[in-house]
Amino acid sequence: MFTIIIFIIVLGVLVLAHEWGHFVMAKRAGMRVEEFGFGFPPRLFGFKKGETLYSINLIPFGGFVKIFGEDGGEEAMKNPRSFSSKKAGSRAKVIVAGVVMNLILAFVLLSFGNTLGLRVGLEDESRNAKDYKVQIVQIVLNSPAALAKIEILDEIIGFKLGGQNFETKTIEEIQNFINSHKGQQLAVMTRRGNEVIEKDIVPRVNPPEGEGALGISMALTGVIKYPWYEAIYRGGQQTG
């Protein structure tokens, strides 16, 4: 249920930005906007301000801006405030304004996020990261990791073997430790939220090709922050 609510909120922001672009450009072009709707009909409620009806509709997976004369017709062509009576350039601006607003929204959110710090896959940017960690991003079905009930997004923090703790901080360290102890029972230490979990596991000596001894894929993730001027530049790159 929580995931559905988040999905609707995110979709709502994208739709409102998109339709707002159409709405603003239509108004600037002197067109009569009859309705600005969030969601698809049937209508739940709405209010009218000026000549435009602002409505909330039952199906929350979209939205629309209803502009007088957008369907054409002889009567609309004669009305100077209709969509179809305007020049091609004005009509084109209204049409593309929705996509442009989504690009602007993406640029603003990404640039702002880059200044606050986002947890991302580091790859070659680990030098800029703070609090980086190794997380499991894929688990092969029926592999030792799957049978031990290790979960995706668990953070691997080390191993226990023979009563000793072995701390690991990089993917390479983890891979080397596993490969040097194939066929031996060891405990994988993971962090899930604020909880540290130990799982007994035996790395496979001859795993299927491409699966690895535990049957997991890992990624190095961390928080990267940039100064505002670099955040804006990277926001443009990411939007592109």
MARMI-988735 format. One record per residue (C-alpha): y, z, x; residue number from 1; residue in one letter. Coordinates in nm, 4 decimals, decimal comma. Layout:
// residues N
ATOM         v         w         u  num  residuo
ATOM         Y         Z         X  NUM        A
...
// end
This chain:
// residues 240
ATOM         v         w         u  num  residuo
ATOM    0,0000    0,0000    0,0000    1        M
ATOM    0,2405    0,0904    0,2824    2        F
ATOM    0,1740   -0,2473    0,4500    3        T
ATOM    0,2520   -0,4291    0,1243    4        I
ATOM    0,5794   -0,2401    0,0873    5        I
ATOM    0,6828   -0,3227    0,4449    6        I
ATOM    0,5875   -0,6890    0,3875    7        F
ATOM    0,8045   -0,7076    0,0743    8        I
ATOM    1,0994   -0,5424    0,2534    9        I
ATOM    1,0778   -0,7809    0,5509   10        V
ATOM    1,0371   -1,0812    0,3231   11        L
ATOM    1,3294   -0,9595    0,1138   12        G
ATOM    1,5604   -0,9469    0,4167   13        V
ATOM    1,4577   -1,2982    0,5232   14        L
ATOM    1,5001   -1,4375    0,1718   15        V
ATOM    1,8386   -1,2736    0,1156   16        L
ATOM    1,9703   -1,4068    0,4469   17        A
ATOM    1,8370   -1,7546    0,3703   18        H
ATOM    1,9752   -1,7727    0,0174   19        E
ATOM    2,3033   -1,6130    0,1238   20        W
ATOM    2,3550   -1,9108    0,3542   21        G
ATOM    2,3161   -2,1556    0,0650   22        H
ATOM    2,5390   -1,9381   -0,1543   23        F
ATOM    2,8275   -1,9046    0,0900   24        V
ATOM    2,8366   -2,2729    0,1834   25        M
ATOM    2,8200   -2,3782   -0,1826   26        A
ATOM    3,1134   -2,1516   -0,2650   27        K
ATOM    3,3109   -2,2789    0,0339   28        R
ATOM    3,2492   -2,6354   -0,0795   29        A
ATOM    3,3911   -2,5525   -0,4252   30        G
ATOM    3,0577   -2,5775   -0,6082   31        M
ATOM    2,9797   -2,3641   -0,9122   32        R
ATOM    2,6942   -2,1278   -0,8337   33        V
ATOM    2,5293   -2,0351   -1,1621   34        E
ATOM    2,2736   -1,7838   -1,0335   35        E
ATOM    2,1777   -1,5994   -0,7167   36        F
ATOM    1,8226   -1,4748   -0,7699   37        G
ATOM    1,5960   -1,2487   -0,5671   38        F
ATOM    1,2312   -1,3160   -0,6500   39        G
ATOM    1,1022   -1,5712   -0,8954   40        F
ATOM    1,1218   -1,5462   -1,2793   41        P
ATOM    1,0620   -1,3897   -1,5217   42        P
ATOM    1,3904   -1,2064   -1,4809   43        R
ATOM    1,3825   -0,8261   -1,4787   44        L
ATOM    1,7566   -0,7652   -1,4917   45        F
ATOM    2,0842   -0,9034   -1,3655   46        G
ATOM    2,4605   -0,8749   -1,3825   47        F
ATOM    2,7331   -1,1340   -1,3912   48        K
ATOM    3,0304   -1,1306   -1,1599   49        K
ATOM    3,2764   -1,4103   -1,2069   50        G
ATOM    3,0822   -1,7253   -1,2848   51        E
ATOM    2,7621   -1,6233   -1,1036   52        T
ATOM    2,4643   -1,4280   -1,2386   53        L
ATOM    2,3005   -1,2038   -0,9795   54        Y
ATOM    1,9395   -1,1437   -1,0833   55        S
ATOM    1,6314   -0,9483   -0,9772   56        I
ATOM    1,3084   -1,1215   -1,0786   57        N
ATOM    0,9483   -1,0094   -1,1199   58        L
ATOM    0,7721   -1,2057   -0,8427   59        I
ATOM    0,9165   -1,0768   -0,5123   60        P
ATOM    0,7950   -1,3585   -0,2853   61        F
ATOM    1,1049   -1,5723   -0,2606   62        G
ATOM    1,4481   -1,6318   -0,4057   63        G
ATOM    1,6839   -1,9053   -0,5156   64        F
ATOM    2,0441   -2,0145   -0,5577   65        V
ATOM    2,1057   -2,2234   -0,8682   66        K
ATOM    2,3968   -2,4606   -0,8185   67        I
ATOM    2,5422   -2,6590   -1,1045   68        F
ATOM    2,4518   -3,0278   -1,0797   69        G
ATOM    2,1877   -2,9989   -0,8080   70        E
ATOM    1,9464   -3,1981   -1,0286   71        D
ATOM    2,1930   -3,4849   -1,0576   72        G
ATOM    2,2769   -3,6584   -1,3823   73        G
ATOM    2,5769   -3,8555   -1,5062   74        E
ATOM    2,7558   -3,5510   -1,6475   75        E
ATOM    2,7243   -3,3598   -1,3215   76        A
ATOM    2,8565   -3,6520   -1,1195   77        M
ATOM    3,1785   -3,6402   -1,3232   78        K
ATOM    3,2322   -3,2673   -1,2698   79        N
ATOM    3,4215   -3,1976   -0,9445   80        P
ATOM    3,2486   -2,8585   -0,9078   81        R
ATOM    2,8920   -2,9907   -0,9231   82        S
ATOM    2,6601   -3,0276   -0,6266   83        F
ATOM    2,5969   -3,3950   -0,6872   84        S
ATOM    2,9680   -3,4824   -0,7047   85        S
ATOM    3,0385   -3,3606   -0,3511   86        K
ATOM    3,0302   -3,5734   -0,0382   87        K
ATOM    2,7051   -3,6085    0,1552   88        A
ATOM    2,8395   -3,3906    0,4386   89        G
ATOM    2,9129   -3,0990    0,2048   90        S
ATOM    2,5724   -3,1271    0,0385   91        R
ATOM    2,3994   -3,1358    0,3773   92        A
ATOM    2,5798   -2,8190    0,4896   93        K
ATOM    2,4604   -2,6341    0,1809   94        V
ATOM    2,1013   -2,7500    0,2346   95        I
ATOM    2,0755   -2,6516    0,6027   96        V
ATOM    2,2755   -2,3282    0,5683   97        A
ATOM    1,9653   -2,1296    0,4701   98        G
ATOM    1,7763   -2,2129    0,7868   99        V
ATOM    2,0878   -2,1553    0,9988  100        V
ATOM    2,1268   -1,8059    0,8487  101        M
ATOM    1,7642   -1,7249    0,9362  102        N
ATOM    1,8291   -1,8322    1,2964  103        L
ATOM    2,1453   -1,6209    1,3123  104        I
ATOM    1,9547   -1,3224    1,1686  105        L
ATOM    1,6790   -1,3651    1,4280  106        A
ATOM    1,9350   -1,3875    1,7097  107        F
ATOM    2,1194   -1,0728    1,5956  108        V
ATOM    1,8019   -0,8660    1,5460  109        L
ATOM    1,6439   -0,9749    1,8752  110        L
ATOM    1,9635   -0,9174    2,0732  111        S
ATOM    2,0112   -0,5749    1,9145  112        F
ATOM    1,6468   -0,4887    1,9738  113        G
ATOM    1,6734   -0,5842    2,3399  114        N
ATOM    1,9507   -0,3288    2,3890  115        T
ATOM    1,7543   -0,0505    2,2164  116        L
ATOM    1,4262   -0,1252    2,3913  117        G
ATOM    1,1219   -0,2958    2,2446  118        L
ATOM    0,7570   -0,2350    2,3200  119        R
ATOM    0,6250   -0,5746    2,4205  120        V
ATOM    0,3541   -0,7421    2,6217  121        G
ATOM    0,4905   -0,7251    2,9731  122        L
ATOM    0,3118   -1,0027    3,1572  123        E
ATOM    0,5441   -1,0797    3,4509  124        D
ATOM    0,8210   -0,8458    3,3312  125        E
ATOM    0,6454   -0,5176    3,4150  126        S
ATOM    0,9095   -0,4511    3,6787  127        R
ATOM    1,1631   -0,3931    3,3970  128        N
ATOM    0,9412   -0,1660    3,1895  129        A
ATOM    0,9565    0,2033    3,1211  130        K
ATOM    0,6585    0,4057    2,9998  131        D
ATOM    0,4239    0,1108    3,0278  132        Y
ATOM    0,0595    0,1500    2,9300  133        K
ATOM   -0,2651   -0,0446    2,9020  134        V
ATOM   -0,3708   -0,1061    2,5418  135        Q
ATOM   -0,6827   -0,2633    2,3964  136        I
ATOM   -0,5877   -0,5744    2,2007  137        V
ATOM   -0,9322   -0,7164    2,1183  138        Q
ATOM   -1,2846   -0,5780    2,0779  139        I
ATOM   -1,5949   -0,7975    2,0622  140        V
ATOM   -1,8306   -0,7302    1,7725  141        L
ATOM   -2,1437   -0,5296    1,8679  142        N
ATOM   -2,0128   -0,4742    2,2218  143        S
ATOM   -2,0377   -0,1316    2,3920  144        P
ATOM   -1,6741   -0,0635    2,2994  145        A
ATOM   -1,7347   -0,1510    1,9344  146        A
ATOM   -2,0493    0,0649    1,9162  147        L
ATOM   -1,8566    0,3556    2,0718  148        A
ATOM   -1,5930    0,3162    1,7958  149        K
ATOM   -1,3093    0,2445    2,0342  150        I
ATOM   -1,0237    0,0896    1,8368  151        E
ATOM   -0,7672   -0,1842    1,8893  152        I
ATOM   -0,4349   -0,0465    2,0246  153        L
ATOM   -0,6103    0,2500    2,1879  154        D
ATOM   -0,4468    0,3195    2,5250  155        E
ATOM   -0,6903    0,3532    2,8168  156        I
ATOM   -0,5758    0,6400    3,0393  157        I
ATOM   -0,8827    0,6883    3,2609  158        G
ATOM   -1,2512    0,7727    3,2899  159        F
ATOM   -1,4813    1,0694    3,3423  160        K
ATOM   -1,7864    1,0378    3,5636  161        L
ATOM   -1,9982    1,3110    3,7208  162        G
ATOM   -1,7590    1,5825    3,6062  163        G
ATOM   -1,4604    1,4129    3,7720  164        Q
ATOM   -1,1548    1,2565    3,6098  165        N
ATOM   -1,0355    0,9154    3,7284  166        F
ATOM   -0,6840    0,8213    3,6163  167        E
ATOM   -0,5996    0,4521    3,5716  168        T
ATOM   -0,2581    0,2913    3,5217  169        K
ATOM   -0,3153   -0,0838    3,5437  170        T
ATOM   -0,5541   -0,3394    3,3997  171        I
ATOM   -0,6806   -0,4165    3,7497  172        E
ATOM   -0,7684   -0,0508    3,8140  173        E
ATOM   -0,9596   -0,0305    3,4867  174        I
ATOM   -1,1503   -0,3521    3,5504  175        Q
ATOM   -1,2427   -0,2464    3,9032  176        N
ATOM   -1,3690    0,0932    3,7884  177        F
ATOM   -1,5798   -0,0551    3,5073  178        I
ATOM   -1,7259   -0,3288    3,7279  179        N
ATOM   -1,8209   -0,0797    3,9987  180        S
ATOM   -2,0091    0,1394    3,7487  181        H
ATOM   -2,2027   -0,1118    3,5407  182        K
ATOM   -2,5187    0,0346    3,3918  183        G
ATOM   -2,3958    0,3940    3,4365  184        Q
ATOM   -2,2962    0,6214    3,1520  185        Q
ATOM   -1,9347    0,7227    3,1748  186        L
ATOM   -1,6660    0,8528    2,9409  187        A
ATOM   -1,3719    0,6302    2,8547  188        V
ATOM   -1,0574    0,8355    2,7976  189        M
ATOM   -0,8165    0,6832    2,5464  190        T
ATOM   -0,4973    0,7935    2,3764  191        R
ATOM   -0,4633    0,7218    2,0032  192        R
ATOM   -0,1250    0,8387    1,8851  193        G
ATOM   -0,0921    1,1915    2,0237  194        N
ATOM   -0,4678    1,2461    2,0445  195        E
ATOM   -0,6751    1,2024    2,3617  196        V
ATOM   -1,0284    1,0818    2,2824  197        I
ATOM   -1,3352    1,0597    2,5059  198        E
ATOM   -1,6095    0,8073    2,4291  199        K
ATOM   -1,9406    0,7909    2,6167  200        D
ATOM   -2,0246    0,4332    2,7029  201        I
ATOM   -2,2492    0,2289    2,9349  202        V
ATOM   -2,0856   -0,0898    3,0731  203        P
ATOM   -2,3196   -0,3870    3,0487  204        R
ATOM   -2,4694   -0,5190    3,3699  205        V
ATOM   -2,5047   -0,8767    3,2450  206        N
ATOM   -2,2565   -0,9221    2,9574  207        P
ATOM   -2,2292   -1,2509    2,7657  208        P
ATOM   -1,9913   -1,4946    2,9301  209        E
ATOM   -1,6273   -1,4195    2,8567  210        G
ATOM   -1,6882   -1,0771    2,7004  211        E
ATOM   -1,6770   -0,8386    2,9952  212        G
ATOM   -1,8833   -0,5264    3,0537  213        A
ATOM   -1,7232   -0,3296    2,7683  214        L
ATOM   -1,6354   -0,6216    2,5415  215        G
ATOM   -1,2604   -0,5619    2,5335  216        I
ATOM   -0,9383   -0,7452    2,6107  217        S
ATOM   -0,6409   -0,5471    2,7403  218        M
ATOM   -0,2661   -0,5942    2,7635  219        A
ATOM   -0,0004   -0,4134    2,9609  220        L
ATOM    0,2769   -0,3058    2,7257  221        T
ATOM    0,5921   -0,1048    2,7658  222        G
ATOM    0,9502   -0,0492    2,6629  223        V
ATOM    1,1998   -0,2932    2,8099  224        I
ATOM    1,5752   -0,2409    2,7761  225        K
ATOM    1,8488   -0,4782    2,8861  226        Y
ATOM    2,2273   -0,4388    2,9244  227        P
ATOM    2,4174   -0,5885    2,6301  228        W
ATOM    2,5155   -0,9106    2,8079  229        Y
ATOM    2,1560   -0,9838    2,9127  230        E
ATOM    2,0278   -0,8742    2,5702  231        A
ATOM    2,2417   -1,1432    2,4056  232        I
ATOM    2,1200   -1,4101    2,6475  233        Y
ATOM    1,7558   -1,3110    2,5946  234        R
ATOM    1,8090   -1,2929    2,2195  235        G
ATOM    1,9165   -1,6558    2,2296  236        G
ATOM    1,6138   -1,7483    2,4399  237        Q
ATOM    1,3725   -1,5676    2,2074  238        Q
ATOM    1,5306   -1,7202    1,8988  239        T
ATOM    1,4878   -2,0651    2,0514  240        G
// end
